[in-house]
Amino acid sequence: MAKRRPADEGPDPYQVLGVSRLATLEEVTAAYRALAQTYHPDRHVDSPVAVQQQAERRMREVNQAFLTLKKGSWLAATPESQIHSWDTPDPDAAFQARRRASQASRQHTAQARAAQASRTQAKQSMPGGEARSRPKISGGEKVGYGLAQALITNELTCRTCRSVQHLPAGWQHRLRDTDWSCSACGRIILAWR
């Protein structure tokens, strides 16, 4: 027997995400990403306060709906009063939906592993070099791309030529008066104003 959904659990996650009850995890994820692109608070920084608050509220609903469906805790938990004949999947359709979701999950895992192997191989085959230091240029742009990577690994990947540039020890202390450029293409890879 299907367990009932508690009344305080919130709105139907399928309706919040705008997907059918037979949607696969891949379809649910795609719907979540599309809604997150629309309602993410970073997209509404310059909006009026009322719009920001509404976007934050909607984003919380979307996040909760996605987590609920991702965990699978919503399975057949809709009260009988809300079930309609066109909503209830037959057991075979539900089995097929779970099977598609499982296949999509395995395919996604395989693609992620292949992509990681490709990135690792590409990183190993990239030419490396020592980043060049040069005095700060006044009025130049602030380039902070990869700063977190640099703080952890003391290396940066050039966004132009994709070569890995190693930063010398103590580069953090020289950041106020020094810009760092790529030894392969000469592009500034780290500058802070």
Z-matrix of the N, CA and C atoms (Angstrom, degrees):
N
C 1 1.449
C 2 1.524 1 109.12
N 3 1.295 2 116.26 1 140.18
C 4 1.461 3 121.66 2 -178.08
C 5 1.519 4 110.01 3 -73.10
N 6 1.324 5 115.74 4 138.03
C 7 1.460 6 118.31 5 177.09
C 8 1.525 7 108.92 6 -79.95
N 9 1.299 8 115.47 7 151.34
C 10 1.459 9 120.43 8 -177.49
C 11 1.519 10 110.44 9 -88.74
N 12 1.304 11 114.53 10 150.60
C 13 1.461 12 121.64 11 178.05
C 14 1.526 13 108.16 12 -82.44
N 15 1.358 14 117.80 13 130.38
C 16 1.454 15 119.46 14 175.90
C 17 1.525 16 110.36 15 -62.60
N 18 1.323 17 115.85 16 146.78
C 19 1.468 18 120.87 17 -176.82
C 20 1.522 19 112.17 18 -65.64
N 21 1.332 20 117.91 19 -27.85
C 22 1.471 21 120.21 20 -176.67
C 23 1.528 22 112.49 21 -89.04
N 24 1.322 23 117.92 22 7.21
C 25 1.461 24 120.59 23 -176.92
C 26 1.526 25 112.94 24 -74.28
N 27 1.297 26 118.74 25 -19.02
C 28 1.448 27 120.72 26 176.69
C 29 1.510 28 112.49 27 109.85
N 30 1.326 29 116.31 28 -172.72
C 31 1.456 30 121.00 29 -176.64
C 32 1.536 31 111.78 30 -69.51
N 33 1.305 32 114.79 31 164.14
C 34 1.459 33 122.28 32 178.65
C 35 1.531 34 109.15 33 -63.24
N 36 1.337 35 118.98 34 118.69
C 37 1.462 36 120.57 35 -176.83
C 38 1.533 37 113.14 36 -63.73
N 39 1.329 38 117.30 37 -28.58
C 40 1.456 39 119.90 38 177.69
C 41 1.528 40 110.34 39 -65.29
N 42 1.335 41 116.07 40 -40.71
C 43 1.464 42 119.90 41 178.63
C 44 1.519 43 111.35 42 -69.92
N 45 1.332 44 117.02 43 -39.12
C 46 1.465 45 120.57 44 179.45
C 47 1.522 46 110.42 45 -60.45
N 48 1.336 47 117.03 46 -43.30
C 49 1.463 48 121.33 47 -179.20
C 50 1.522 49 112.93 48 -85.52
N 51 1.330 50 116.95 49 -12.91
C 52 1.456 51 120.49 50 178.25
C 53 1.515 52 113.60 51 71.87
N 54 1.342 53 117.33 52 37.22
C 55 1.463 54 121.64 53 178.99
C 56 1.526 55 109.51 54 -120.61
N 57 1.327 56 116.53 55 162.27
C 58 1.465 57 120.35 56 178.80
C 59 1.525 58 109.41 57 -78.45
N 60 1.299 59 114.74 58 165.46
C 61 1.469 60 120.19 59 -179.74
C 62 1.532 61 112.13 60 -70.97
N 63 1.315 62 117.80 61 -14.54
C 64 1.458 63 121.70 62 178.08
C 65 1.525 64 112.33 63 -99.66
N 66 1.320 65 116.99 64 11.52
C 67 1.463 66 121.09 65 -177.31
C 68 1.524 67 110.47 66 -64.82
N 69 1.313 68 114.67 67 141.77
C 70 1.464 69 120.00 68 176.12
C 71 1.526 70 109.03 69 -79.36
N 72 1.324 71 115.54 70 168.01
C 73 1.460 72 120.05 71 178.15
C 74 1.521 73 110.68 72 -60.86
N 75 1.317 74 116.03 73 -34.68
C 76 1.466 75 120.56 74 178.34
C 77 1.533 76 110.41 75 -64.27
N 78 1.336 77 117.71 76 -42.50
C 79 1.464 78 121.29 77 178.34
C 80 1.521 79 111.54 78 -67.54
N 81 1.332 80 116.80 79 -39.28
C 82 1.466 81 121.17 80 177.76
C 83 1.522 82 109.84 81 -63.78
N 84 1.333 83 116.70 82 -43.21
C 85 1.459 84 121.02 83 179.44
C 86 1.523 85 111.21 84 -63.65
N 87 1.325 86 117.24 85 -41.63
C 88 1.467 87 120.65 86 178.94
C 89 1.528 88 110.90 87 -63.20
N 90 1.335 89 117.19 88 -42.27
C 91 1.464 90 120.93 89 178.53
C 92 1.527 91 110.17 90 -64.56
N 93 1.341 92 116.78 91 -41.54
C 94 1.471 93 120.95 92 178.83
C 95 1.529 94 110.54 93 -60.94
N 96 1.326 95 117.06 94 -46.49
C 97 1.465 96 120.12 95 -178.42
C 98 1.522 97 111.79 96 -63.28
N 99 1.327 98 116.68 97 -39.14
C 100 1.462 99 119.64 98 178.97
C 101 1.528 100 110.76 99 -64.30
N 102 1.336 101 116.99 100 -43.34
C 103 1.463 102 119.81 101 179.13
C 104 1.530 103 111.29 102 -69.69
N 105 1.335 104 116.91 103 -35.70
C 106 1.467 105 119.98 104 178.53
C 107 1.519 106 110.84 105 -64.57
N 108 1.326 107 117.29 106 -35.71
C 109 1.466 108 120.63 107 176.64
C 110 1.521 109 110.53 108 -62.23
N 111 1.319 110 117.21 109 -34.75
C 112 1.456 111 121.50 110 -177.48
C 113 1.521 112 112.19 111 -79.49
N 114 1.336 113 117.84 112 -43.95
C 115 1.456 114 121.24 113 -169.72
C 116 1.523 115 114.97 114 -102.70
N 117 1.326 116 119.32 115 -0.03
C 118 1.457 117 119.80 116 -177.52
C 119 1.529 118 109.92 117 -60.45
N 120 1.345 119 117.80 118 135.12
C 121 1.474 120 121.27 119 -177.10
C 122 1.531 121 114.12 120 -57.51
N 123 1.319 122 118.00 121 -29.15
C 124 1.466 123 119.83 122 179.44
C 125 1.528 124 111.77 123 -65.19
N 126 1.317 125 118.03 124 -23.15
C 127 1.462 126 121.66 125 179.12
C 128 1.527 127 112.03 126 -81.28
N 129 1.334 128 116.89 127 -9.54
C 130 1.463 129 120.80 128 -175.64
C 131 1.530 130 112.14 129 -121.08
N 132 1.304 131 117.29 130 27.90
C 133 1.454 132 121.48 131 -178.09
C 134 1.532 133 111.11 132 -63.16
N 135 1.328 134 117.20 133 -40.78
C 136 1.454 135 121.22 134 -177.32
C 137 1.527 136 112.60 135 -91.90
N 138 1.313 137 118.86 136 3.83
C 139 1.459 138 122.80 137 -178.65
C 140 1.529 139 110.04 138 -79.96
N 141 1.336 140 117.35 139 162.77
C 142 1.468 141 120.09 140 174.66
C 143 1.526 142 110.42 141 -61.16
N 144 1.323 143 115.62 142 158.73
C 145 1.463 144 121.51 143 -175.73
C 146 1.525 145 111.04 144 -59.44
N 147 1.315 146 118.03 145 -40.03
C 148 1.465 147 120.96 146 -179.38
C 149 1.530 148 110.72 147 -62.06
N 150 1.314 149 116.96 148 -41.08
C 151 1.466 150 120.89 149 179.17
C 152 1.525 151 110.05 150 -68.08
N 153 1.332 152 117.43 151 -39.69
C 154 1.469 153 121.03 152 177.88
C 155 1.522 154 110.67 153 -61.32
N 156 1.337 155 116.69 154 -44.56
C 157 1.463 156 120.19 155 -179.20
C 158 1.523 157 111.06 156 -65.28
N 159 1.328 158 117.09 157 -40.82
C 160 1.456 159 120.40 158 178.74
C 161 1.531 160 110.57 159 -65.16
N 162 1.328 161 117.47 160 -40.83
C 163 1.465 162 120.86 161 178.62
C 164 1.528 163 110.68 162 -64.68
N 165 1.337 164 117.10 163 -41.09
C 166 1.468 165 120.45 164 178.68
C 167 1.527 166 110.84 165 -63.45
N 168 1.344 167 116.50 166 -43.01
C 169 1.463 168 120.50 167 179.16
C 170 1.524 169 110.43 168 -62.35
N 171 1.328 170 116.00 169 -46.21
C 172 1.463 171 120.99 170 -179.18
C 173 1.530 172 110.52 171 -64.69
N 174 1.333 173 117.38 172 -38.11
C 175 1.466 174 120.98 173 179.14
C 176 1.524 175 110.56 174 -65.18
N 177 1.348 176 116.80 175 -38.58
C 178 1.470 177 119.70 176 176.88
C 179 1.530 178 110.24 177 -62.35
N 180 1.346 179 117.38 178 -42.44
C 181 1.461 180 120.92 179 178.19
C 182 1.528 181 111.01 180 -62.09
N 183 1.316 182 116.21 181 -44.14
C 184 1.468 183 121.02 182 -179.17
C 185 1.528 184 109.97 183 -64.05
N 186 1.340 185 117.43 184 -44.38
C 187 1.468 186 120.90 185 178.46
C 188 1.522 187 111.08 186 -60.59
N 189 1.358 188 116.70 187 -45.93
C 190 1.457 189 120.34 188 -178.93
C 191 1.523 190 111.17 189 -63.44
N 192 1.336 191 116.57 190 -42.36
C 193 1.462 192 120.11 191 179.35
C 194 1.526 193 110.84 192 -62.64
N 195 1.328 194 116.54 193 -43.01
C 196 1.463 195 120.04 194 -179.34
C 197 1.528 196 110.79 195 -64.62
N 198 1.340 197 117.00 196 -44.68
C 199 1.464 198 119.67 197 179.35
C 200 1.522 199 111.16 198 -62.44
N 201 1.326 200 116.41 199 -40.25
C 202 1.457 201 120.28 200 179.87
C 203 1.524 202 110.90 201 -62.07
N 204 1.327 203 116.50 202 -46.77
C 205 1.462 204 119.39 203 -179.67
C 206 1.524 205 111.95 204 -71.07
N 207 1.326 206 116.76 205 -35.11
C 208 1.464 207 120.24 206 -179.25
C 209 1.524 208 110.53 207 -65.56
N 210 1.326 209 116.90 208 -38.56
C 211 1.457 210 120.49 209 178.98
C 212 1.520 211 111.81 210 -72.73
N 213 1.346 212 116.61 211 -19.90
C 214 1.458 213 120.05 212 179.81
C 215 1.510 214 113.71 213 79.92
N 216 1.337 215 117.09 214 16.08
C 217 1.457 216 119.75 215 -177.09
C 218 1.512 217 112.63 216 -82.82
N 219 1.318 218 118.41 217 3.42
C 220 1.456 219 121.53 218 -176.87
C 221 1.522 220 111.25 219 -100.23
N 222 1.294 221 117.68 220 0.23
C 223 1.463 222 120.92 221 -173.97
C 224 1.518 223 111.83 222 -58.18
N 225 1.287 224 115.62 223 117.68
C 226 1.468 225 123.41 224 175.64
C 227 1.515 226 112.49 225 49.38
N 228 1.327 227 118.10 226 38.44
C 229 1.451 228 121.10 227 -178.12
C 230 1.520 229 111.75 228 -106.08
N 231 1.312 230 117.98 229 19.77
C 232 1.458 231 121.91 230 -179.52
C 233 1.526 232 109.15 231 -88.15
N 234 1.332 233 118.49 232 135.32
C 235 1.470 234 119.83 233 178.92
C 236 1.520 235 111.04 234 -60.23
N 237 1.355 236 116.10 235 149.61
C 238 1.461 237 121.18 236 -177.92
C 239 1.527 238 112.21 237 -58.64
N 240 1.338 239 117.82 238 -29.85
C 241 1.460 240 120.08 239 -178.86
C 242 1.525 241 111.94 240 -65.81
N 243 1.349 242 117.17 241 -21.99
C 244 1.458 243 120.60 242 -179.23
C 245 1.531 244 112.25 243 -99.04
N 246 1.333 245 117.82 244 -4.38
C 247 1.447 246 120.69 245 -178.40
C 248 1.520 247 109.28 246 -86.53
N 249 1.304 248 116.66 247 130.73
C 250 1.443 249 122.59 248 177.52
C 251 1.522 250 107.47 249 -118.48
N 252 1.305 251 116.96 250 159.68
C 253 1.457 252 120.32 251 -177.12
C 254 1.526 253 111.27 252 -61.46
N 255 1.341 254 118.06 253 -31.58
C 256 1.456 255 119.45 254 -179.52
C 257 1.521 256 111.84 255 -80.68
N 258 1.360 257 117.09 256 -13.82
C 259 1.464 258 121.52 257 179.79
C 260 1.522 259 112.45 258 -88.18
N 261 1.303 260 117.97 259 -30.11
C 262 1.453 261 120.92 260 -171.93
C 263 1.520 262 110.30 261 -82.05
N 264 1.308 263 116.36 262 119.20
C 265 1.460 264 118.94 263 178.14
C 266 1.525 265 110.04 264 -77.95
N 267 1.297 266 115.43 265 147.03
C 268 1.457 267 117.46 266 174.42
C 269 1.531 268 107.18 267 -75.08
N 270 1.327 269 117.85 268 158.58
C 271 1.473 270 120.58 269 -175.61
C 272 1.528 271 113.29 270 -55.49
N 273 1.337 272 116.40 271 -37.34
C 274 1.461 273 119.66 272 179.97
C 275 1.531 274 110.82 273 -65.15
N 276 1.329 275 117.20 274 -41.78
C 277 1.469 276 120.59 275 179.57
C 278 1.528 277 110.47 276 -65.89
N 279 1.332 278 116.54 277 -40.10
C 280 1.465 279 119.70 278 178.07
C 281 1.533 280 110.53 279 -64.36
N 282 1.339 281 116.44 280 -41.16
C 283 1.462 282 120.62 281 177.11
C 284 1.525 283 110.58 282 -60.99
N 285 1.336 284 116.13 283 -45.63
C 286 1.467 285 120.41 284 179.50
C 287 1.527 286 111.26 285 -62.92
N 288 1.330 287 117.65 286 -38.26
C 289 1.466 288 120.85 287 178.42
C 290 1.528 289 110.59 288 -64.33
N 291 1.340 290 116.54 289 -43.90
C 292 1.472 291 119.72 290 177.20
C 293 1.523 292 110.96 291 -63.44
N 294 1.332 293 116.17 292 -38.85
C 295 1.461 294 120.96 293 179.04
C 296 1.529 295 111.13 294 -63.93
N 297 1.358 296 116.61 295 -44.25
C 298 1.470 297 120.30 296 177.08
C 299 1.523 298 110.93 297 -62.45
N 300 1.331 299 116.28 298 -40.26
C 301 1.466 300 119.95 299 179.50
C 302 1.526 301 110.81 300 -64.20
N 303 1.328 302 116.39 301 -41.26
C 304 1.457 303 120.73 302 178.86
C 305 1.528 304 111.14 303 -64.52
N 306 1.332 305 116.18 304 -43.57
C 307 1.462 306 120.26 305 178.23
C 308 1.529 307 111.05 306 -63.91
N 309 1.327 308 116.44 307 -41.85
C 310 1.466 309 120.18 308 178.81
C 311 1.527 310 110.41 309 -63.54
N 312 1.325 311 116.47 310 -38.76
C 313 1.463 312 120.22 311 178.96
C 314 1.532 313 110.72 312 -65.06
N 315 1.332 314 117.19 313 -44.32
C 316 1.467 315 119.87 314 178.19
C 317 1.524 316 110.94 315 -64.27
N 318 1.336 317 116.36 316 -40.30
C 319 1.458 318 120.31 317 179.08
C 320 1.530 319 110.67 318 -64.55
N 321 1.330 320 116.23 319 -42.33
C 322 1.465 321 120.21 320 178.73
C 323 1.529 322 110.60 321 -62.24
N 324 1.327 323 116.88 322 -42.89
C 325 1.467 324 120.83 323 178.83
C 326 1.525 325 110.67 324 -62.01
N 327 1.315 326 116.56 325 -43.84
C 328 1.471 327 120.15 326 179.39
C 329 1.529 328 110.61 327 -63.92
N 330 1.335 329 117.40 328 -41.87
C 331 1.467 330 120.28 329 178.46
C 332 1.523 331 111.30 330 -64.95
N 333 1.332 332 116.73 331 -39.83
C 334 1.461 333 120.08 332 179.27
C 335 1.528 334 111.00 333 -64.73
N 336 1.326 335 117.02 334 -40.76
C 337 1.466 336 120.33 335 178.06
C 338 1.524 337 111.14 336 -65.89
N 339 1.328 338 116.63 337 -41.16
C 340 1.467 339 120.16 338 178.48
C 341 1.525 340 110.85 339 -64.86
N 342 1.322 341 116.99 340 -40.85
C 343 1.460 342 120.77 341 178.88
C 344 1.525 343 110.72 342 -64.81
N 345 1.335 344 117.13 343 -40.68
C 346 1.463 345 120.62 344 178.67
C 347 1.529 346 110.00 345 -64.97
N 348 1.326 347 118.02 346 -42.36
C 349 1.465 348 121.28 347 178.02
C 350 1.525 349 110.26 348 -63.00
N 351 1.323 350 116.54 349 -40.21
C 352 1.462 351 121.10 350 178.76
C 353 1.525 352 111.00 351 -63.86
N 354 1.356 353 116.18 352 -43.98
C 355 1.477 354 119.68 353 178.49
C 356 1.524 355 110.99 354 -63.65
N 357 1.330 356 116.87 355 -41.26
C 358 1.457 357 120.40 356 179.57
C 359 1.518 358 110.86 357 -63.84
N 360 1.327 359 116.60 358 -44.29
C 361 1.463 360 120.98 359 179.27
C 362 1.528 361 110.27 360 -64.71
N 363 1.322 362 117.21 361 -42.52
C 364 1.464 363 120.36 362 179.60
C 365 1.518 364 111.22 363 -63.92
N 366 1.337 365 116.41 364 -39.79
C 367 1.465 366 119.73 365 179.76
C 368 1.523 367 110.74 366 -65.54
N 369 1.331 368 116.37 367 -38.14
C 370 1.458 369 119.51 368 179.79
C 371 1.522 370 111.56 369 -69.87
N 372 1.336 371 117.66 370 -29.88
C 373 1.456 372 120.31 371 -177.78
C 374 1.529 373 112.77 372 -89.45
N 375 1.348 374 117.59 373 -8.00
C 376 1.462 375 120.07 374 179.85
C 377 1.517 376 110.59 375 -72.10
N 378 1.329 377 116.23 376 140.71
C 379 1.456 378 117.95 377 175.17
C 380 1.529 379 109.21 378 -67.62
N 381 1.276 380 115.70 379 143.54
C 382 1.455 381 120.33 380 179.27
C 383 1.506 382 110.69 381 -112.83
N 384 1.275 383 115.66 382 174.30
C 385 1.453 384 119.77 383 178.70
C 386 1.507 385 110.35 384 -177.09
N 387 1.301 386 114.33 385 173.01
C 388 1.453 387 120.82 386 176.66
C 389 1.519 388 108.15 387 -92.91
N 390 1.325 389 116.79 388 127.77
C 391 1.458 390 120.41 389 177.85
C 392 1.526 391 108.85 390 -63.61
N 393 1.322 392 115.23 391 140.18
C 394 1.464 393 120.15 392 -179.73
C 395 1.522 394 110.00 393 -91.83
N 396 1.307 395 115.34 394 140.78
C 397 1.462 396 119.32 395 176.15
C 398 1.520 397 108.21 396 -99.63
N 399 1.339 398 114.85 397 147.83
C 400 1.455 399 119.89 398 174.43
C 401 1.522 400 107.29 399 -151.50
N 402 1.343 401 116.28 400 154.26
C 403 1.471 402 119.12 401 -178.25
C 404 1.523 403 110.69 402 -59.54
N 405 1.318 404 114.97 403 152.02
C 406 1.466 405 120.55 404 179.85
C 407 1.517 406 110.51 405 -59.80
N 408 1.311 407 114.29 406 143.91
C 409 1.453 408 121.38 407 174.90
C 410 1.518 409 106.69 408 -101.62
N 411 1.328 410 117.63 409 123.36
C 412 1.462 411 119.63 410 -178.18
C 413 1.519 412 109.54 411 -69.20
N 414 1.328 413 115.90 412 141.19
C 415 1.456 414 121.23 413 178.94
C 416 1.508 415 113.74 414 77.14
N 417 1.307 416 117.95 415 6.46
C 418 1.453 417 120.64 416 179.99
C 419 1.516 418 110.78 417 -75.61
N 420 1.323 419 114.79 418 174.00
C 421 1.455 420 119.38 419 -178.07
C 422 1.527 421 110.64 420 -84.29
N 423 1.311 422 115.10 421 158.86
C 424 1.455 423 122.26 422 177.75
C 425 1.526 424 107.05 423 -91.95
N 426 1.308 425 117.31 424 117.55
C 427 1.461 426 121.65 425 -178.59
C 428 1.517 427 107.37 426 -117.38
N 429 1.312 428 116.87 427 106.98
C 430 1.452 429 120.77 428 -178.39
C 431 1.508 430 112.71 429 -115.72
N 432 1.327 431 117.18 430 11.42
C 433 1.453 432 121.15 431 -178.52
C 434 1.517 433 110.24 432 -60.52
N 435 1.319 434 117.48 433 128.79
C 436 1.455 435 121.51 434 175.83
C 437 1.506 436 115.03 435 79.86
N 438 1.339 437 117.47 436 12.64
C 439 1.461 438 119.83 437 -177.26
C 440 1.526 439 111.04 438 -61.20
N 441 1.325 440 117.57 439 -39.60
C 442 1.465 441 120.47 440 179.11
C 443 1.528 442 110.65 441 -62.88
N 444 1.332 443 116.28 442 -42.70
C 445 1.466 444 120.12 443 177.61
C 446 1.520 445 109.86 444 -61.50
N 447 1.328 446 116.59 445 -42.28
C 448 1.459 447 120.73 446 -178.85
C 449 1.527 448 111.45 447 -64.58
N 450 1.313 449 117.27 448 -39.64
C 451 1.463 450 120.47 449 -179.86
C 452 1.529 451 111.48 450 -64.93
N 453 1.325 452 116.80 451 -32.77
C 454 1.461 453 119.98 452 -177.46
C 455 1.527 454 112.05 453 -86.88
N 456 1.334 455 117.42 454 -44.81
C 457 1.464 456 120.70 455 -170.93
C 458 1.528 457 114.62 456 -108.70
N 459 1.327 458 118.00 457 -7.92
C 460 1.472 459 122.50 458 -175.35
C 461 1.521 460 112.18 459 58.82
N 462 1.337 461 115.95 460 34.07
C 463 1.463 462 120.34 461 174.69
C 464 1.521 463 108.97 462 -149.25
N 465 1.325 464 115.47 463 154.58
C 466 1.455 465 123.02 464 178.75
C 467 1.519 466 109.31 465 -133.07
N 468 1.324 467 116.39 466 151.38
C 469 1.455 468 120.93 467 174.29
C 470 1.518 469 107.58 468 -101.59
N 471 1.319 470 116.76 469 126.15
C 472 1.462 471 122.00 470 179.65
C 473 1.522 472 108.48 471 -67.06
N 474 1.323 473 116.56 472 133.22
C 475 1.460 474 120.44 473 -178.26
C 476 1.529 475 112.07 474 -76.49
N 477 1.314 476 118.20 475 -15.74
C 478 1.457 477 121.08 476 -179.15
C 479 1.526 478 111.40 477 -91.39
N 480 1.330 479 116.80 478 -58.19
C 481 1.470 480 119.86 479 -174.98
C 482 1.525 481 113.24 480 -100.08
N 483 1.333 482 117.79 481 -3.92
C 484 1.463 483 124.63 482 177.40
C 485 1.524 484 113.69 483 64.09
N 486 1.329 485 118.75 484 19.25
C 487 1.454 486 120.40 485 177.29
C 488 1.533 487 109.49 486 -84.33
N 489 1.310 488 115.53 487 149.87
C 490 1.460 489 121.15 488 179.73
C 491 1.518 490 107.89 489 -87.69
N 492 1.336 491 115.64 490 123.33
C 493 1.453 492 121.62 491 -178.40
C 494 1.526 493 109.31 492 -109.98
N 495 1.321 494 115.89 493 124.98
C 496 1.457 495 121.48 494 -179.42
C 497 1.515 496 108.83 495 -89.61
N 498 1.327 497 115.73 496 134.72
C 499 1.463 498 121.20 497 178.76
C 500 1.525 499 108.51 498 -98.06
N 501 1.332 500 117.75 499 139.92
C 502 1.469 501 119.76 500 -178.84
C 503 1.523 502 111.09 501 -71.92
N 504 1.313 503 114.85 502 162.04
C 505 1.458 504 120.34 503 177.98
C 506 1.534 505 109.32 504 -60.01
N 507 1.308 506 116.77 505 139.83
C 508 1.457 507 121.64 506 178.15
C 509 1.519 508 114.20 507 81.79
N 510 1.326 509 118.08 508 12.34
C 511 1.468 510 120.62 509 -178.14
C 512 1.525 511 111.51 510 -62.79
N 513 1.340 512 118.31 511 -29.10
C 514 1.458 513 121.25 512 -178.34
C 515 1.531 514 111.63 513 -63.10
N 516 1.334 515 116.18 514 -36.23
C 517 1.464 516 120.42 515 -177.64
C 518 1.522 517 111.77 516 -74.00
N 519 1.322 518 117.48 517 -20.40
C 520 1.462 519 121.87 518 -178.98
C 521 1.526 520 112.40 519 -97.33
N 522 1.328 521 117.50 520 2.86
C 523 1.459 522 121.44 521 -173.74
C 524 1.533 523 112.83 522 -66.15
N 525 1.327 524 118.50 523 -27.65
C 526 1.468 525 121.00 524 -179.63
C 527 1.529 526 112.73 525 -69.35
N 528 1.328 527 117.16 526 -30.75
C 529 1.466 528 119.05 527 -176.35
C 530 1.532 529 113.57 528 -118.60
N 531 1.335 530 117.10 529 6.40
C 532 1.464 531 120.25 530 -175.65
C 533 1.527 532 110.67 531 -134.55
N 534 1.332 533 115.63 532 139.08
C 535 1.463 534 122.20 533 169.41
C 536 1.523 535 107.12 534 -102.80
N 537 1.324 536 116.57 535 149.41
C 538 1.465 537 120.78 536 179.39
C 539 1.517 538 108.45 537 -113.75
N 540 1.326 539 116.42 538 130.11
C 541 1.462 540 120.99 539 -179.20
C 542 1.528 541 110.17 540 -121.74
N 543 1.326 542 114.33 541 161.07
C 544 1.455 543 122.37 542 -179.59
C 545 1.530 544 109.31 543 -72.81
N 546 1.324 545 117.12 544 135.37
C 547 1.462 546 120.52 545 179.16
C 548 1.529 547 111.53 546 -76.48
N 549 1.338 548 117.35 547 -18.25
C 550 1.463 549 119.88 548 -178.37
C 551 1.529 550 112.26 549 -88.14
N 552 1.336 551 117.69 550 -46.77
C 553 1.469 552 119.35 551 -174.58
C 554 1.528 553 113.37 552 -114.84
N 555 1.331 554 118.25 553 -12.17
C 556 1.458 555 121.28 554 177.26
C 557 1.522 556 114.78 555 86.20
N 558 1.319 557 119.65 556 -0.67
C 559 1.461 558 122.42 557 -179.72
C 560 1.529 559 110.13 558 -71.88
N 561 1.331 560 116.66 559 142.23
C 562 1.454 561 119.91 560 176.31
C 563 1.523 562 108.15 561 -69.31
N 564 1.335 563 115.51 562 125.09
C 565 1.443 564 119.52 563 -178.10
C 566 1.523 565 111.79 564 -106.30
N 567 1.341 566 117.47 565 -18.75
C 568 1.457 567 120.26 566 178.41
C 569 1.508 568 109.91 567 -153.64
N 570 1.319 569 115.80 568 119.67
C 571 1.458 570 122.01 569 176.23
C 572 1.501 571 107.43 570 -147.84
N 573 1.296 572 116.39 571 141.04
C 574 1.460 573 119.54 572 -179.45
C 575 1.518 574 109.43 573 -132.92
N 576 1.316 575 116.85 574 128.26
C 577 1.467 576 122.23 575 -179.49
C 578 1.487 577 110.31 576 -107.88
